[in-house]
Amino acid sequence: LQKETTVDSVNLEMLKQFSVSELFKVTPETEIHIELKQDTIWRYKTQNGKIIGDLFRIDIEEETLYYHAKFDKSIMYNQFKIFQADGDYFIEEFPNDKKEILGYDCYKVIIRKKEQIDEVSPIRFGDTIYEMYVTKEIELSIHALLNFTKKFSGFFPLEVRTWDENLTGNQKVYEIKEIK
């Protein structure tokens, strides 16, 4: 079975002409900051030392995700109940595939999130794959880093690669650089 690949050459030529493709060659390094305060997890991103996007607050006890404005942490503009549905997640653990990260013993876990089919859109990205190295030595919810609707517990990822099944060349990589 062989998939046929098509390239939209008109758009590709237009991108080359305007040098827009240069923008996509290097992704600026983004840092994700996670702070644990009692039963609440705060998460935000920075680039070049500046906060980008808004702040996320996860209340594990209430199982709620809150969105706060980056310019004023006291302003909350949205909230969602999390863990309301299990979703279609499949998890595989590979305890023999080990590596050490920042002094922590880690092993490989793959979580596959089933693609949600949108009848309107003809684009099929396939399942989302999360390949990660996790540790049981850090008692922090995986949800501090990744937004899943199913509650996972018992491990925390120190390295994550994620991609859509049909877009394997487009990966996001998360690596823990420091733990304070």
Summary of the structure (lengths in Angstrom):
residues: 180
radius of gyration: 18.8
end to end distance: 49.7
largest distance: 55.1
contacts: 408
relative contact order: 0.13
helix: 9%
strand: 47%
